[in-house]
């Protein structure tokens, strides 16, 4: 089963999903997708996905590599996906963002 989401598919699912930024906390504080939470621990991500089995849980990072690795590590969790896109493309795509200067 393909667990990757292209940017257009991600944008269609964003409002009905839990969005997790797996980047280091410092990067998350600089900018992140609006309403995303910052979780780096695969164990915590697994718990969040299992507790929210009725929703898609979508991970993202800088280039999709770290998020993909976590999704592959937790491959037994059906509602877990990763955004297969570069973060700078996400920012340019019009997705609602939070930037440090807005806090």
ABEGO torsion letter per residue (X at the ends): XBABBBAAAAAAAAAABBBBBABBAAAAAABBBBGBBBBABAAAAAAAAAAAAABBBBBBBAAGAAAAAAAAAAAABAABBBBBBBAAAAAAAGBBBBBAAAX
